[in-house]
Amino acid sequence: MSDYSSKHADMKGNKIRPSWFRSLADSDKTLGWLFTLPFLILWAWWFLYPFIQSFVRSFQDANFAALDQAKFIGLENYVTILQDKEFFRALLHSLEIVVISIPIQTLLGLLLAILVNQKLKGKGIFRTVFFIPYITSQIAITTVFMMLFKQGTFLTKFFGALGFGNVTWFADTSYALLFVCILFIFQQAGFTMIVYLSGLQEIPKDLYEAGEIDGASKWNKFRYITVPFLKPITFFIVSVSTIAGFQIYDQIAAISRYGALGSPAGATSTVVTYFYQHGIRYMNIGYGSAAVVLFFMIIMLITYLQKKFLDEKE
């Protein structure tokens, strides 16, 4: 008889059925929920509750300074937003940032991961150097890049030789959004590298050795071994980076510090700056909340389409 059974038997040796509470307390599932509970409480308080509150406010005419006087107006906020050209301009800018930046930073991160995964001296230093921009203040990096991309600097002259204008990029309506994309790629590439690196190190080496025995080239090993194994990680990176791309704010705030948010002339306005302008600066929290709900729905739709696309590729 096991120790557990001996402890739950009467004097005649008959087995006593443990109570439901004891069974629940001994369950691994219960232990898992107990460890997860602190996170769930914080998540519900800081994210779920504010989102529900924003969803409710999106149907109200609510001023940030007088929330107790909010009035229910139905879908009026949503109708007004969908008729506002500035919203679609901001949405287009957000989409441009995502469409331009995500493929480049994903590919760059993968190449860096492959590089630092090789047997190189000092590869730990390279990993650190590539990852530092991701954990560095976005305002600080933006300020440095603003100094580097002023008219007449080495970088603007270099890009000028490639056909771009030798201008102050962040102050020019033609290049300001591209400047934001460069900032985003520079900062996100380190994160992408680290995540891909963890995936590369999980791929069984036996597969590469079998490929070499079969005469597979480096390209074929990358195409038929590395890429399929990294597909779930690629979906994770693209999803997280897409959300981060839509949420860009600090870089734009740094560029616009001496002018209106989204400067120059609205060339860097995004969905987030649109919400900030209307919900916070103009104190129309109902209208701003409607913009947030639409923003959330757009991100969910794009994430779903990405997942569907990757599933079809399999």
PAVEX-859682 format. One record per atom (N, C-alpha, C, O, CB): x, y, z; residue in three letters. Coordinates in pm, whole numbers, plus 50000, padded with zeros to 5 digits. Glycine has a CB too. Layout:
<fikols>
XYZALA
...
</fikols>
This chain:
<fikols>
500854988150000MET
500005000050000MET
500895012550000MET
501875013150074MET
499045000050124MET
500565022249918SER
501365034449909SER
501205042750036SER
500285040650115SER
500965042649786SER
502115052350054ASP
502065061250170ASP
500755068950173ASP
500165070850280ASP
503245071050170ASP
500305073450055TYR
499065081450050TYR
497885072850092TYR
497005077350165TYR
498845087249908TYR
497855060250043SER
496745051250075SER
496735047550222SER
495675046750284SER
496815038749990SER
497955045350281SER
498045041550422SER
497575052750514SER
497035050250621SER
499465037650456SER
497775065050471LYS
497355076450552LYS
495855078650545LYS
495275085150632LYS
498085089050506LYS
495215073050441HIS
493775075150422HIS
493035061750431HIS
492225058450345HIS
493505081850286HIS
493325054150537ALA
492655041450562ALA
492225040950707ALA
492885046650793ALA
493575029450528ALA
491115034050734ASP
490655033250872ASP
491355021850945ASP
492265015550889ASP
489135031350877ASP
490935018951069MET
491605008951152MET
491454994951093MET
492304986451118MET
491035009251293MET
490384992151017LYS
490164978950959LYS
490844977450823LYS
490744966950759LYS
488684976350945LYS
491544987850782GLY
492244987050654GLY
491424991150536GLY
491904990350422GLY
492714973350633GLY
490204995650557ASN
489365000350447ASN
489845014150399ASN
490135022950480ASN
487885001050490ASN
489935015750270LYS
490435028150211LYS
489405039250224LYS
488235037450190LYS
490825026050064LYS
489845050650272ILE
488965062150288ILE
489135071450169ILE
490255075150134ILE
489255069650421ILE
488035075050107ARG
488075083949991ARG
488395098150036ARG
487675103650120ARG
486735083649913ARG
489475104349983PRO
489835117950025PRO
488745127949988PRO
488015125949891PRO
491165122149961PRO
488645138450063SER
487635148750038SER
487945156249909SER
489085156149860SER
487555158650156SER
486915162749854TRP
487115170449730TRP
488095181749749TRP
488815185549656TRP
485785175949680TRP
488125187249871PHE
489065198149897PHE
490505193149892PHE
491385199849838PHE
488775204650033PHE
490745181349951ARG
492095175649950ARG
492515172249808ARG
493655174449768ARG
492165163250040ARG
491575166749732SER
491865163449592SER
492205176049512SER
493125176049430SER
490675156149528SER
491455186549537LEU
491705199149468LEU
493055205149508LEU
493775210349423LEU
490595209049498LEU
493385204249636ALA
494645209849686ALA
495845202149632ALA
496915208049612ALA
494675209649839ALA
495685189049608ASP
496785180849557ASP
496915181349405ASP
497835175349349ASP
496605166649601ASP
496015188349339SER
496015188749193SER
497095198049139SER
497295209049190SER
494645193149142SER
497795193449034ASP
498805201748968ASP
498165213848901ASP
498765224548893ASP
499605193548865ASP
496925211948853LYS
496225222948787LYS
495955234348886LYS
496075246148853LYS
494905217948725LYS
495575230449008THR
495335240549111THR
496605248149144THR
496585260349161THR
494775234149237THR
497715240849153LEU
498995247249183LEU
499385256949072LEU
499905267849097LEU
500095236649202LEU
499125252748947GLY
499425261548834GLY
498625274348838GLY
499155285148813GLY
499175254448704GLY
497315273148869TRP
496465284948878TRP
496905294148991TRP
496825306348979TRP
495015280848897TRP
497375288449102LEU
497835296649215LEU
499055304949177LEU
499175316549216LEU
498155287749335LEU
499955298749099PHE
501145306249056PHE
500775316848951PHE
501415327348943PHE
502195296548998PHE
499745314048873THR
499335323248767THR
498445334548819THR
498345345048757THR
498605315748657THR
497815332248934LEU
496815341548987LEU
497345355849004LEU
496635365148966LEU
496325336549119LEU
498545358249060PRO
499025372149073PRO
499085379448940PRO
498695391048930PRO
500405372349138PRO
499585372448836PHE
499635378648703PHE
498235381748651PHE
498005392548597PHE
500365369348605PHE
497315372248667LEU
495955374148617LEU
495275385948686LEU
494535393448623LEU
495135361448637LEU
495515387348817ILE
494925398648890ILE
495455411948837ILE
494685421248813ILE
495205397449041ILE
496775412748820LEU
497385425048768LEU
496935427748625LEU
496645439148588LEU
498915424248774LEU
496875417048544TRP
496445418748404TRP
495005423748399TRP
494695432748321TRP
496575405548327TRP
494135417948481ALA
492735422148482ALA
492595436548529ALA
491755444048478ALA
491915412948571ALA
493425440548627TRP
493315454048682TRP
493875464648589TRP
493295475348572TRP
494015454748815TRP
495025461448529TRP
495715471448447TRP
495335471248300TRP
495535481248231TRP
497185469548458TRP
494775460148249PHE
494485459148107PHE
493015455948078PHE
492365463248002PHE
495365448548044PHE
492495445348136LEU
491125441348105LEU
490105451748152LEU
489225455648075LEU
490825427948169LEU
490205455948277TYR
489255465848330TYR
489315479048254TYR
488265484448219TYR
489535468248478TYR
490525484748227PRO
490565497248148PRO
489975495548008PRO
489335504647955PRO
491995502148136PRO
490195483647947PHE
489635481747812PHE
488115481247816PHE
487455487247732PHE
490185468847749PHE
487565474147915ILE
486115473647929ILE
485565487747953ILE
484525491447897ILE
485705464248044ILE
486265495348036GLN
485845509048064GLN
485905517647937GLN
485015525747912GLN
486725515148174GLN
486965515747858SER
487085523147732SER
485975519247635SER
485425527747565SER
488455520747668SER
485645506347632PHE
484575501647543PHE
483245508147580PHE
482485512247492PHE
484445486247550PHE
482975509247709VAL
481735515647755VAL
481775530547722VAL
480775536047675VAL
481545513647906VAL
482915537147747ARG
483035551447719ARG
482895554547571ARG
482465565547535ARG
484375556647770ARG
483245545047485SER
483195547547341SER
481765550147291SER
481575555347182SER
483795535847265SER
480775546447372PHE
479375548947336PHE
478815561247407PHE
477605563447410PHE
478525536647369PHE
479705569147465GLN
479265580747542GLN
479895593547490GLN
480965593447428GLN
479605578847690GLN
479205604547517ASP
479785617847497ASP
480365621747632ASP
479675627447716ASP
478705628447445ASP
481655618447651ALA
482285619847783ALA
483475629247776ALA
484365627347693ALA
482735606147838ALA
483485639247861ASN
484605648447874ASN
485495643847988ASN
485005640148094ASN
484115662947898ASN
486795644047966PHE
487735638848066PHE
487635646448198PHE
487925640948304PHE
489165639648012PHE
487225659048192ALA
487135667148314ALA
485795665848384ALA
485635670748495ALA
487375681648280ALA
484815659248319ALA
483485657948381ALA
482895644448343ALA
481885643848273ALA
482545669648336ALA
483515633848388LEU
483075620348352LEU
481695617048409LEU
480975608648355LEU
484095610248400LEU
481345623648520ASP
480045620848582ASP
478875626348499ASP
477725622948524ASP
479995626748723ASP
479185634748400GLN
478145640548316GLN
478085633848178GLN
477485639248085GLN
478385655548301GLN
478715622148167ALA
478745615048038ALA
477345611047995ALA
476515607148077ALA
479645602548048ALA
477095612047864LYS
475785608547809LYS
475935597747702LYS
476875597847623LYS
475105621147749LYS
475005588347702PHE
475015577647603PHE
474575583147467PHE
473525589347454PHE
474085565947647PHE
475425580647364ILE
475105585747229ILE
475185574647125ILE
475165577347005ILE
476075597147191ILE
475255562247169GLY
475265550947075GLY
476525550346991GLY
477635551347045GLY
474065551846984GLY
476375548746861LEU
477505547046770LEU
477995560146709LEU
478755560146612LEU
477125537546658LEU
477575571246765GLU
477915584246706GLU
479425586546699GLU
479915591746599GLU
477275595446787GLU
480165582746804ASN
481615584546803ASN
482255576446689ASN
483145581446621ASN
482215580246938ASN
481805564246670TYR
482355555646565TYR
482035561246427TYR
482895561246338TYR
481805541446578TYR
480835565946409VAL
480435571746279VAL
481285584046249VAL
481745585846136VAL
478925575546279VAL
481505592646350THR
482305604746330THR
483745601346295THR
484345607646207THR
482275613546456THR
484305591346363ILE
485695587346335ILE
485825582046193ILE
486765585646122ILE
486145576546436ILE
484885573746150LEU
484955567746017LEU
484675577845907LEU
484865574845789LEU
483965556346007LEU
484235589745944GLN
484045600545847GLN
485185610745852GLN
485195620445775GLN
482715607445871GLN
486135608545942ASP
487235617945963ASP
488435613945876ASP
488995603145894ASP
487635618446112ASP
488825622445784LYS
489965619545697LYS
491275618645775LYS
492175611245737LYS
490085630245590LYS
491365626045884GLU
492595625745964GLU
492805611946027GLU
493935607446043GLU
492545636446072GLU
491705605246063PHE
491835591846120PHE
492405582246016PHE
493305574446047PHE
490465586746170PHE
491895582745894PHE
492385573745790PHE
493825577245750PHE
494595568445710PHE
491465574345667PHE
494165589945760ARG
495555593745732ARG
496475587945840ARG
497545582745809ARG
495695609245726ARG
496045588945966ALA
496825583346076ALA
496915568146064ALA
497965562246088ALA
496215587246211ALA
495795561746027LEU
495785547146009LEU
496705543045896LEU
497405532945907LEU
494365542145981LEU
496715550645788LEU
497595547645674LEU
499055548645716LEU
499865540145678LEU
497315557345557LEU
499405558845795HIS
500775560145844HIS
501165548345933HIS
502285543245923HIS
500935573345921HIS
500255543846018SER
500525532346104SER
500765519846019SER
501685512146045SER
499365529946202SER
499925517945917LEU
500075506445828LEU
501385507045751LEU
502035496845731LEU
498895505645730LEU
501775518945708GLU
503035520545636GLU
504225516845724GLU
505155510245679GLU
503185534945584GLU
504185521145849ILE
505265517645942ILE
505375502545957ILE
506475496945954ILE
505025524246080ILE
504225495945973VAL
504225481345991VAL
504675474245864VAL
505515465245870VAL
502815476546031VAL
504125478145750VAL
504435471345623VAL
505895473145584VAL
506515463845532VAL
503525476645511VAL
506465484845608ILE
507865487345573ILE
508805481045675ILE
509795474845637ILE
508135502445565ILE
508515482545802SER
509465478945907SER
509495464045940SER
510575458345956SER
509145486546031SER
508335457645949ILE
508275443945999ILE
509075434245911ILE
509885426645966ILE
506825439346006ILE
508895434045779PRO
509695424645699PRO
511195427045712PRO
511975417445719PRO
509305425545553PRO
511615439845714ILE
513045442945721ILE
513625438845856ILE
514665432345860ILE
513275457845696ILE
512965442645966GLN
513515439546097GLN
513445424546127GLN
514285419346201GLN
512775447446205GLN
512455417546071THR
512385402946089THR
513535396046017THR
514205387446074THR
511045397546037THR
513765399845892LEU
514865393945815LEU
516215397645876LEU
517095389245887LEU
514805398545669LEU
516365410345916LEU
517615414845977LEU
517875407446108LEU
519005403246134LEU
517585430046001LEU
516855405846190GLY
517005398646316GLY
517395384146294GLY
518205378746369GLY
515715399346395GLY
516825377746191LEU
517165363846160LEU
518625362746115LEU
519335353646157LEU
516235358446050LEU
519055371946030LEU
520455371745984LEU
521425373946099LEU
522455367346107LEU
520675382545876LEU
521095383146189LEU
521945385446306LEU
521975373246397LEU
523025369846453LEU
521445397646385LEU
520825366546412ALA
520765354546495ALA
521635343446437ALA
522355336646510ALA
519305349646509ALA
521575341746306ILE
522415331646240ILE
523885335046259ILE
524705326246281ILE
522075330546089ILE
524215348046250LEU
525595352446265LEU
526135349546404LEU
527205343646418LEU
525705367346236LEU
525395353446508VAL
525905351646645VAL
525745337346693VAL
526225333746801VAL
525175361146740VAL
525075328946612ASN
524945314746648ASN
526125306546597ASN
526265294746628ASN
523635309046591ASN
526985313046519GLN
528175306246469GLN
529265305646576GLN
529195312446678GLN
528705313446343GLN
530255297246550LYS
531375296046644LYS
532355307446618LYS
533325306046545LYS
532085282246629LYS
532065318846681LEU
532875330746665LEU
533435335246799LEU
532795333446903LEU
532065342046601LEU
534615340846797LYS
535185346446920LYS
534465359446955LYS
534235367846869LYS
536715348846904LYS
534105360747080GLY
533455372947126GLY
532025374547080GLY
531515385747075GLY
534235384647081GLY
531355363247045LYS
529975364446997LYS
529025369447106LYS
527975375147077LYS
529485350946943LYS
529415367147233GLY
528595372447343GLY
528565387547342GLY
527545393647375GLY
529125367547476GLY
529695393647303ILE
529765408347294ILE
528845413247183ILE
528145423247200ILE
531215413047269ILE
528845406147070PHE
527985410146959PHE
526515409146999PHE
525725417946965PHE
528255401346835PHE
526155398647070ARG
524765397147114ARG
524355409147200ARG
523265414647184ARG
524575384047192ARG
525235412847290THR
524935424047380THR
524805437147303THR
523885444947326THR
526025425347487THR
525725439347211VAL
525725451847133VAL
524455452847048VAL
523845463547040VAL
526975452547042VAL
524055441746986PHE
522855441946901PHE
521585443446984PHE
520595448946934PHE
522775429146819PHE
521595438747109PHE
520385438847191PHE
520205451947268PHE
519095455447307PHE
520415427347288PHE
521305459247291ILE
521255471447371ILE
520215481547321ILE
519505487247403ILE
522605477947374ILE
520095484147189PRO
519095493847144PRO
517675490547188PRO
516855499547207PRO
519135494946994PRO
517375477647203TYR
516005473747241TYR
515675477747384TYR
514515480747415TYR
515825458647224TYR
516665477847471ILE
516415481147612ILE
516795495447645ILE
516675499747760ILE
517185471547702ILE
517255502847546THR
517635516847567THR
516395525747550THR
515485522447474THR
518755521047468THR
516385536847619SER
515265546347610SER
515025550347465SER
515945554347394SER
515545558847696SER
513775549347423GLN
513405552947286GLN
513605567847261GLN
513975571947151GLN
511955549147258GLN
513355575847362ILE
513565590347350ILE
515045593247327ILE
515395601647244ILE
513065597847476ILE
515915586347401ALA
517355588547389ALA
517845584747250ALA
518605592247188ALA
518115580547496ALA
517415573147201ILE
517845568747068ILE
517315578146960ILE
518025581346865ILE
517365554347042ILE
516075582446974THR
515505591746877THR
516285604846874THR
516525610446767THR
514025594346910THR
516665609746991THR
517435622346999THR
518775620946928THR
519195629946857THR
517655626347146THR
519435609546949VAL
520735607146882VAL
520545606346731VAL
521325612246656VAL
521385594046935VAL
519525599246686PHE
519275597846543PHE
518885611246481PHE
519195613746364PHE
518185587446516PHE
518215619646556MET
517875632846503MET
519125641046476MET
519155648946382MET
516955640246601MET
520155639146557MET
521425646046534MET
522145640246413MET
522805647446339MET
522325645046658MET
521995626946392LEU
522685620346282LEU
522025623046147LEU
522685622646044LEU
522745605346307LEU
520725625846148PHE
519985627546024PHE
519645642145995PHE
518665644945927PHE
518725619346028PHE
520455651246047LYS
520305665346010LYS
520965668045876LYS
521865660745834LYS
520905674446118LYS
520525678345811GLN
521075681745680GLN
522565684345691GLN
523025691645779GLN
520365693945621GLN
523325678345599GLY
524765680645593GLY
525605670645671GLY
526825671145664GLY
525055694045642GLY
524965661445745THR
525735651445819THR
526175640345724THR
525745639645609THR
524895645645936THR
527045631645774PHE
527565620745690PHE
526445611845638PHE
526445608045521PHE
528575612245770PHE
525475608545725LEU
524405599445685LEU
523495605645578LEU
523125598845482LEU
523575595645807LEU
523145618245595THR
522285624445494THR
523015626145361THR
522405625145255THR
521775638145544THR
524325628645367LYS
525105629545243LYS
525205615745177LYS
525125614545055LYS
526535635045272LYS
525355605245259PHE
525445591645207PHE
524135587645140PHE
524135582445028PHE
525785581745321PHE
523015590045208PHE
521725586845148PHE
521415595945030PHE
520715591944936PHE
520625587845253PHE
521945608145034GLY
521775617244922GLY
522435611644797GLY
521905613244686GLY
522355630844955GLY
523595605144814ALA
524295599044701ALA
523505587244644ALA
523695583444529ALA
525695594544743ALA
522625581444727LEU
521805570144683LEU
520485574544622LEU
519665566244581LEU
521535560844799LEU
520275587744616GLY
519055592744554GLY
518075599144650GLY
517065604644608GLY
518375581844483GLY
518375598344780PHE
517515604944879PHE
517955619544893PHE
519055623244852PHE
517575597545017PHE
517085627644951GLY
517405641744967GLY
518375644245081GLY
518285637945187GLY
516145649744989GLY
519305653345059ASN
520225657345167ASN
519525668045249ASN
519845679945240ASN
521595662645109ASN
518565663545331VAL
517735672545410VAL
517705667445555VAL
518205656745585VAL
516295673545351VAL
517105675445641THR
516865670845778THR
515645661745774THR
514515666345760THR
516645682945877THR
515875648845787TRP
514845638845760TRP
513615640645848TRP
512485640445798TRP
515405624945778TRP
513805642245977PHE
512665642546069PHE
511855655546057PHE
510765656446112PHE
513145640946211PHE
512375665545985ALA
511665678145966ALA
511105679445826ALA
510495689645792ALA
512585689845994ALA
511295669245743ASP
510825669545605ASP
509635660245591ASP
509715648545631ASP
511955665545507ASP
508535665045535THR
507315656945525THR
507495644645437THR
506745634945450THR
506185665445470THR
508475644845348SER
508705633545258SER
509495622345325SER
509395610745283SER
509425638045134SER
510275625545428TYR
511175615745489TYR
510905613145637TYR
511505604045695TYR
512585620245472TYR
510035620745698ALA
509815619445843ALA
509315605445881ALA
509795599545978ALA
508825629945891ALA
508345600145805LEU
507815586945837LEU
508855576045812LEU
508925566245886LEU
506555584145754LEU
509645577645709LEU
510735568245682LEU
511765568745795LEU
512335558445832LEU
511405571445547LEU
511995580445849PHE
512885582045964PHE
512355574046084PHE
513135567546154PHE
513035597046001PHE
511055574546107VAL
510435566846216VAL
510615551846191VAL
510875544346285VAL
508945570346229VAL
510475547446067CYS
510665533346032CYS
512085528746062CYS
512295517846115CYS
510335530945884CYS
513055537046027ILE
514455533746055ILE
514695532346205ILE
515385523246249ILE
515405544445996ILE
514115541346281LEU
514225540546427LEU
513645527446480LEU
514245520746563LEU
513525552446492LEU
512465524046431PHE
511785511946477PHE
512585499446442PHE
512735490446525PHE
510385511046416PHE
513105498746321ILE
513905487246278ILE
515165486046364ILE
515515475046407ILE
514285488546130ILE
515825497146388PHE
517055497146467PHE
516795491946609PHE
517615484546664PHE
517645511346473PHE
515675495746667GLN
515385491846804GLN
514835477746816GLN
515105470946915GLN
514405501446864GLN
514075473046717GLN
513435459946727GLN
514325448546680GLN
514075437046716GLN
512165460046648GLN
515335451346600ALA
516165440746542ALA
516835432446651ALA
516975420246636ALA
517225446646449ALA
517245438746761GLY
517895431446870GLY
516965421546936GLY
517355410346968GLY
518425441046973GLY
515725425646958PHE
514715416647016PHE
514465404746924PHE
514425393346968PHE
513385424247043PHE
514305407546795THR
514075396846697THR
515255387146695THR
515065375046686THR
513855402846557THR
516465392546704MET
517665384146703MET
517655374446821MET
517915362546803MET
518935392846708MET
517365379346941ILE
517385370947061ILE
516345359847053ILE
516635348347088ILE
517145379547187ILE
515145363147006VAL
514075353046996VAL
514425342546891VAL
514245330546915VAL
512725359746961VAL
514935346846776TYR
515335337346673TYR
516515328846721TYR
516585316946690TYR
515715344846544TYR
517415334846795LEU
518575327446844LEU
518155315946934LEU
518715304946927LEU
519525336946920LEU
517165318447021SER
516665307847107SER
516045296647024SER
516165284847060SER
515635313347206SER
515385300246913GLY
514805290146825GLY
515865282246750GLY
515735270046736GLY
513875296746726GLY
516905288946703LEU
517975282046631LEU
518685271846718LEU
519075261146671LEU
518995292246578LEU
518835275146845GLN
519535266046936GLN
518695254046976GLN
519215244647036GLN
519965273547058GLN
517395254346944GLU
516515243046975GLU
516395233246857GLU
515845222346873GLU
515125248147013GLU
516895237046741ILE
516815228146624ILE
517835216746641ILE
519015219546663ILE
517095236046491ILE
517405204146633PRO
518335192846649PRO
519465193146547PRO
519205194746428PRO
517575179546637PRO
520685191846592LYS
521835191946502LYS
521855179746411LYS
522455180046304LYS
523125192746581LYS
521195169046456ASP
521155156846375ASP
520535159446238ASP
520905153046139ASP
520365145846448ASP
519585168746232LEU
518925171646105LEU
519905177946006LEU
519905174645887LEU
517725181146127LEU
520745186946056TYR
521755193145969TYR
522785182845925TYR
523235182945810TYR
522445204846041TYR
523175173946015GLU
524145163445981GLU
523565154045877GLU
524265149745785GLU
524575155646106GLU
522275150645891ALA
521625141945792ALA
521555149045657ALA
521705142745552ALA
520215137945840ALA
521315162045661GLY
521285169745537GLY
522635169845467GLY
522695168845344GLY
520835183945565GLY
523705171145542GLU
525035170845484GLU
525345157245421GLU
525965156545315GLU
526085174245591GLU
524915146645488ILE
525135133245433ILE
524395131645301ILE
524895125245208ILE
524675122445533ILE
523195137545293ASP
522415136645169ASP
522885146445062ASP
522345146744952ASP
520955139145198ASP
523905154545095GLY
524455163844997GLY
523695176844985GLY
523805183744883GLY
524495157344866GLY
522925180445087ALA
522155192845082ALA
523085204945094ALA
524025204945173ALA
521095193145194ALA
522815215145015SER
523595227445021SER
523195235545143SER
522195232145208SER
523415235844892SER
523935246045176LYS
523605254545290LYS
522245261045271LYS
521465262345366LYS
524675265245310LYS
521955264945148TRP
520665271245120TRP
519515261445142TRP
518495265145201TRP
520635276644977TRP
519665249045096ASN
518625239145113ASN
518415235545259ASN
517285233245303ASN
518955226645033ASN
519515234945336LYS
519375232345479LYS
518645243745548LYS
517835241545639LYS
520765230145544LYS
518935255845506PHE
518235267445563PHE
516765267345524PHE
515895270245605PHE
518905280545516PHE
516505264045399ARG
515135264645347ARG
514255253445401ARG
513095255745436ARG
515145264045195ARG
514795241145408TYR
513975229645443TYR
514105225045588TYR
513335216645634TYR
514315218345353TYR
515075230545661ILE
515235226845802ILE
515015238845894ILE
514165238645983ILE
516635220845826ILE
515795249545870THR
515755261145959THR
514415268345953THR
513785270746055THR
516875270745925THR
513995271845832VAL
512765279745816VAL
511535272545871VAL
510775278845945VAL
512555283045669VAL
511285259745839PRO
510095253045896PRO
510115252346048PRO
509065253946111PRO
509985239045840PRO
511275249946107PHE
511355249146253PHE
511125262646318PHE
510645263346432PHE
512695243546296PHE
511455273446248LEU
511315286846304LEU
509965293246274LEU
509725304746312LEU
512405295746252LEU
509075286146206LYS
507795292046165LYS
506965296746285LYS
506425307846280LYS
506985281946084LYS
506825288746393PRO
506055293846509PRO
506695306246571PRO
505995315346616PRO
505925283046615PRO
508025306546573ILE
508725318146628ILE
508545330146537ILE
508395341446584ILE
510235315146647ILE
508545327846408THR
508315338746313THR
506935344946333THR
506785357146329THR
508455333746169THR
505925336446354PHE
504575341546379PHE
504555349946507PHE
503935360646511PHE
503565329946390PHE
505235345146610PHE
505295352746736PHE
505975366246715PHE
505485376446762PHE
506045344746844PHE
507105366346645ILE
507865378646622ILE
507035388546540ILE
506955400346574ILE
509195375646551ILE
506435383746432VAL
505655392546345VAL
504465398246421VAL
504135410046406VAL
505175384946219VAL
503805390046502SER
502635394646577SER
503035405246679SER
502415415846686SER
501955382946647SER
504065402346759VAL
504515411746862VAL
505035424546799VAL
504755435546848VAL
505605405346950VAL
505795423246692SER
506355435046626SER
505275443446559SER
505375455746555SER
507395430846522SER
504245436946506THR
503125444246446THR
502415452746551THR
502115464446528THR
502115434546380THR
502165446746667ILE
501535454246776ILE
502415465846819ILE
501935476946841ILE
501245444946896ILE
503725463146831ALA
504665473746870ALA
504715484846766ALA
504825496546800ALA
506075468046891ALA
504615481046637GLY
504625490946530GLY
503405499946535GLY
503515512046512GLY
504705484146396GLY
502265494146563PHE
501045502146575PHE
501065511046699PHE
500415521446702PHE
499815493146578PHE
501815507046801GLN
501835514346927GLN
502935524946935GLN
503105531147040GLN
501985504747040GLN
503665527246828ILE
504745537146830ILE
504215550846875ILE
503235556046822ILE
505395538346690ILE
504885556246974TYR
504485569547023TYR
505695577847066TYR
505815589447028TYR
503525568047141TYR
506595571847146ASP
507715579547204ASP
508575586147097ASP
508965597747111ASP
508585570447289ASP
508855578746989GLN
509695584346884GLN
509035596446819GLN
509685606546791GLN
510005573746778GLN
507725595246796ILE
506985606246733ILE
506885618146828ILE
506965629646785ILE
505575601646691ILE
506705615346957ALA
506645626147057ALA
507965633647063ALA
507995645847080ALA
506285620547196ALA
509085626247049ALA
510405632647051ALA
510605641446927ALA
511155652446937ALA
511515622147058ALA
510165636546812ILE
510285644246688ILE
509425656946694ILE
509805667446643ILE
509885635746567ILE
508265655746758SER
507285666646760SER
507385675446884SER
506465682946915SER
505895660946752SER
508485674646955ARG
508555681847084ARG
508425697047069ARG
507975703847161ARG
509865678647153ARG
508815702346953TYR
508735716946933TYR
507545720846845TYR
507425732346804TYR
510035722146869TYR
506665711246817GLY
505515714146733GLY
504335705446772GLY
504335699246879GLY
505835712246586GLY
503345705046686ALA
502165696946713ALA
502515682146702ALA
503395678346624ALA
501025700446615ALA
501835673846781LEU
502075659446778LEU
501775654046639LEU
500705656446584LEU
501215652146885LEU
502735646746583GLY
502595641846447GLY
503325650346346GLY
503215648146225GLY
501145641146410GLY
504085660146395SER
504855668946306SER
505925660746233SER
506335650146279SER
505515680546388SER
506365666046115PRO
505985678746054PRO
504695677645972PRO
504535668745888PRO
507115683845965PRO
503795686945998ALA
502545688345923ALA
501745675445917ALA
501145672245815ALA
502835693145783ALA
501735667846028GLY
500965655546035GLY
501575643845961GLY
500915633645944GLY
499625657945983GLY
502825645045917ALA
503465634445838ALA
503765622045920ALA
503945611245863ALA
504745639645776ALA
503835623246053THR
504115611746139THR
502945608346231THR
503115601246330THR
505365614346223THR
501765613446199SER
500595610246281SER
500255595346268SER
500355589746159SER
499375618946241SER
499865589046378THR
499475575046380THR
498165573646456THR
497615583546504THR
500595566046444THR
497665561446465VAL
496425559146538VAL
496595562846685VAL
495665568046748VAL
495975544546524VAL
497775560246741VAL
498035563446882VAL
498055578546904VAL
497475583447000VAL
499365557246929VAL
498715585846817THR
498745600446832THR
497355606346809THR
496995616446869THR
499755606746734THR
496575599946721TYR
495185604446697TYR
494365603046825TYR
493635612146863TYR
494525596146582TYR
494515591546891PHE
493815589447018PHE
494275599647123PHE
493465605247195PHE
494045575247069PHE
495595601847131TYR
496125610947232TYR
495605625147210TYR
495235632147305TYR
497665610847230TYR
495595629247085GLN
495135642747055GLN
493685644747098GLN
493355654647163GLN
495285645646906GLN
492825635347061HIS
491395637147086HIS
490995632947227HIS
490185639647291HIS
490585629246986HIS
491555621947277GLY
491145616847407GLY
491785623847524GLY
491155625547628GLY
491455602547415GLY
493055627947509ILE
493795634047620ILE
493905649247604ILE
493505656747692ILE
495195627847631ILE
494455653547491ARG
494685667947474ARG
493375675647461ARG
493225686247522ARG
495555670447351ARG
492425670347383TYR
491125677047368TYR
490125672547473TYR
489005677647479TYR
490565674547229TYR
490525662847556MET
489745657847671MET
488415651547632MET
487505650547714MET
489475669147767MET
488295647347505ASN
487075640547459ASN
487315625447474ASN
487595618647376ASN
486725644447310ASN
487185620447595ILE
487565606747625ILE
486645596647557ILE
487075585547527ILE
487565604547774ILE
485395600147533GLY
484485591147464GLY
484925588947320GLY
484955577547272GLY
483075596747467GLY
485255599747252TYR
485715598947114TYR
487055591447106TYR
487255583047019TYR
485865613047053TYR
487955594747201GLY
489245587947204GLY
489115573147232GLY
489845565047175GLY
490135594347308GLY
488185569447320SER
487955555347351SER
487445547747229SER
487815536147208SER
486955554047466SER
486605554047150ALA
486125547747027ALA
487295545046932ALA
487335534746866ALA
485065556646958ALA
488235554446926ALA
489415552546842ALA
490245540846893ALA
490795533246813ALA
490265565446840ALA
490345539347025VAL
491095528247085VAL
490445514847051VAL
491145505347017VAL
491195529847238VAL
489125514047059VAL
488415501647029VAL
488615497846881VAL
488855486146850VAL
486905503047060VAL
488525507546792LEU
488765504946651LEU
490215500346629LEU
490475491446549LEU
488465517346567LEU
491125506646700PHE
492545503146695PHE
492745488546736PHE
493475481146670PHE
493375512546786PHE
492095484446844PHE
492185470746893PHE
491635460946790PHE
492225450446766PHE
491425469247026PHE
490505464246729MET
489895455446630MET
490785454046507MET
490865443246449MET
488525460746589MET
491445464746468ILE
492345464246351ILE
493535455146380ILE
493915447046295ILE
492835478446314ILE
494115456346498ILE
495255447946535ILE
494845433246539ILE
495585424646490ILE
495825452246673ILE
493675430146597MET
493195416346603MET
492975410746463MET
493295399146437MET
491895415546684MET
492425418946373LEU
492185414546236LEU
493495411446165LEU
493615401246097LEU
491395425146158LEU
494465420346179ILE
495765418346114ILE
496465405946171ILE
497055398246095ILE
496655430746131ILE
496395403946302THR
497005392146364THR
496355379346312THR
497035369546285THR
496895392846517THR
495035379646299TYR
494315367946246TYR
494745364946102TYR
494975353446066TYR
492785370146253TYR
494855375246020LEU
495265373345881LEU
496685368045873LEU
496985359745787LEU
495145386445803LEU
497565372845960GLN
498935367745963GLN
498965352945998GLN
499665345145934GLN
499775375646063GLN
498185349146099LYS
498125335046140LYS
497575326546028LYS
498095315646002LYS
497275333346267LYS
496535331045962LYS
495945323545853LYS
496915321945737LYS
496985311345675LYS
494675330345807LYS
497655332545707PHE
498635332045599PHE
499725321945629PHE
500095314045542PHE
499255345945576PHE
500255322045753LEU
501315312545789LEU
500805298245792LEU
501535289045757LEU
501915316245925LEU
499555296245833ASP
498975282745834ASP
498835277345691ASP
499065265545666ASP
497595282845904ASP
498445286145599GLU
498305281945460GLU
499665278745398GLU
499765269945313GLU
497595292745378GLU
500705285845441LYS
502055283245391LYS
502545269345431LYS
503345263245360LYS
503015293845443LYS
502045264245546GLU
502425250945591GLU
501815240045502GLU
502035228245526GLU
501995248945735GLU
</fikols>
